[in-house]
Amino acid sequence: MIPQKNPQAAAQYLKTRVMTATPEQLQIMLYDGAIRFCEQARAGLEQKNYEQLFINITKAQKIVTELLTTLRPDVYPELCAKLGGVYKYVYKRMIEGSTQHKQEPLIEAMQLLRFQRETWAMLQEKTAKEKAGKAAASLNVPGPDARMEASISMSA
């Protein structure tokens, strides 16, 4: 949880969180930020606060640009082409919503970002389980299975 009363503490918390995050966690943080700023832009539009709209949509667009420019087509060309298309479309919808003062394009952009975030979170969960299984195998310890996860979730 980010400290709300002290802006310096909040900034330090965020810096620490970013510096200690895995690449997968950073990706989710980028999606979270883009969604949050897009939602704030939408709220500004709803209130006819066009300064709030502009400031926040610009922040969301910068994050989407970061997502787009950090794709590695040399590693996964087909996936990067598809993701690049999604990010460009989201960026375009943000521009349309902010310049035309329409909610629908912003809502669609947020829906696409949320879908991408959820997909990334599922992928992160899957790879974490695979890493745990490999680590357990190297230690000659049984890997996680459905019964273990059920007992852990029931006791929490």
N, C-alpha and C positions, 0 to 999 in steps of 0.2 A: 504494500500500500504506500502510495506517495504522500509524504507529509504535505498538508494543505496550508497551514498557517505561515510557514517560513519558506519564502521562495528560494533562499539560498540552500536550505536543507533539501528542498524538492529537487533543485538542480543537481546537487551533489549525489542524491539518491539515484537519479536518472543516469548520471554519468557512471556511477558504480555499476548499475544494472547493465548498461550497455557494454562496459569494459569487461564484465565477467560473463556475458552471455555467449552461448554457442552460436555458430552461424545459423542454425535452425531457429533458435530463439530470437535472433536479430531479425530474421525474415518475418516472424510472427509479429514482432514489435513494429516493424514497418507497416504491415497490414493494419494493425491496431491504430497506429497513428493516422494513416490515411483515412480510415473509416471515421475516426473521431473528428478529424478536421473537416471532413466532408459533411458530417452530421452538424457540426457547428456552423458551417457555411449554409447548409439548408435552413437551419434555425434563423440565421441572419436574413436570409431571403424571405422567410415566412414573416419576420418582424419588419421587413423593408429596411433593414439595417445593412445597406449595401457595402459599407466599410467592413463590417464583420464578414459578410459574404466574400468579399475580395481577399481579405487577409487569410481567411481559413481555406478557401479554395486554392489559393496560391500555395499554401503549405501542403495541402493534399496533392497538388500537381507535382510539387518538388519530390515528394515521396514516390509517386508513381513513376516519375522520370528516373529516380534512383533504382527502382525495381527494374525498369526497362534497360538502363545502361549497364547494370551489373549482370545481365544474362550472359551466359558463356556458350555461344553457339559452336565454339570449337569442341566442346565436350558433348553437348546434346543438341545438335542442330534442329531436329524436328520439334522437340519439346520447346526450345527457345523460340522458334518461329511461331508456335501456337501461343505461348505466353506473351510474346512481343505483340501479337495481334490483339490479345485481350487488353494488355496495358495501354496500347494506343487507342483502342476503342473507349476504355474507361476515361482516359485523358480527354478525348474528344467530347464525351458526354459531360464531363465536368465543365469544359469550355462552353458548351451549348447551354447548360443550366445556368451558369453564371452570367453569360452575355445576354441570354434571352429572358433571364429572370423567371425560369421555369423550374418547378420542383421535380418533375418526372425524370429528366436526365440525371439529376443528382441522386435521386432514389435508385435509379438503375445502376449507376456507378457504384453506389454503396452495396447494392445486392451482389454485384459481381465481385467486389473486393471481399465481402463476407464469405462468399462461396470459395474464393481462392484461399482465404485464411483458414477456413475449415478443412479444405483439402490439404493444406500444408500441415495443419495440426494433426490430422490423421496420419500423414506420412511420417511426421516426427515421432508420433507414438509407436508406429510400426517399426521404424528403424531403432528406436530405443529398446524395444522388446528384443529385436534381433541382436543388438549389441549386448544386452544383458544375457541372452542365451549363449552367445559365443564366449563371453567372459566366464559364465558359469561352467561351460564345457571345458575351458582351459584350466579351471580350478577343480574339475571333477565334482562339481556340485550340480544337482538337477536344475534345469532352467525353469523359468516361470511357465505355469500352465493355468488353465481356466479355474481349476479348484483352488490353487494358491491365490489367484487374483480375487476370487469370490470370497475367500476367507479373510483376506486383507481388507476388502471393501466393506465387509459386514462388521469388522471390528473397529473400523475408523469412525 
